[in-house]
Amino acid sequence: MTRSTSLTPKGAATRARIVAAAADLVLARGVGRTSLDDIGAGTGTGKGQLFHYFPGGKGELVRALADFQYERVLDAQRPWLDTLDSWEAWERWRDSVLAHYGSQPHWGCPIGALASELAGRDPSHGAEVAAHMDRWRGYLRAGIERMRAAGALRDDT
């Protein structure tokens, strides 16, 4: 059982609140420039509470942030990402991506930002974040395959 699944509903809500607020702080500042003290101040929690929810420290929190940002990226692209089977669907997907990121205070993909920062620093984190990017690319590949199967793309595309 993981730490997040063994929590009470109130504990799970607190942990989720910490992750969401920390995700925005880390996206704005970067992992290396965001300390646990910064996260505590930004989330209204003390270090004791942070270590209660993330006993592995900042490394465990960063893994939770990668998972959170991955879901955030996918949610911003749904339902279009799940149904890329026509040029119109690809255009709706593109428009939703541009609208979402255009409305954000920090331009760019939060998964890409984490991947580029962590890849050279901590191979385990870099690999985990890269795996999220690979799963996202899988949605795009599946859309291309649906387009090929429908005859909308040449087989060598």
Secondary structure, DSSP 8 states (H G I E B T S, - for coil): --GGGGS-HHHHHHHHHHHHHHHHHHHHH-STT--HHHHHHHHT--HHHHHHH-TTTHHHHHHHHHHHHHHHHHHHHTTGGGG--SHHHHHHHHHHHHHHHHTSSS-S-HHHHHHHHHTTT-HHHHHHHHHHHHHHHHHHHHHHHHHHHTTSS-TT-
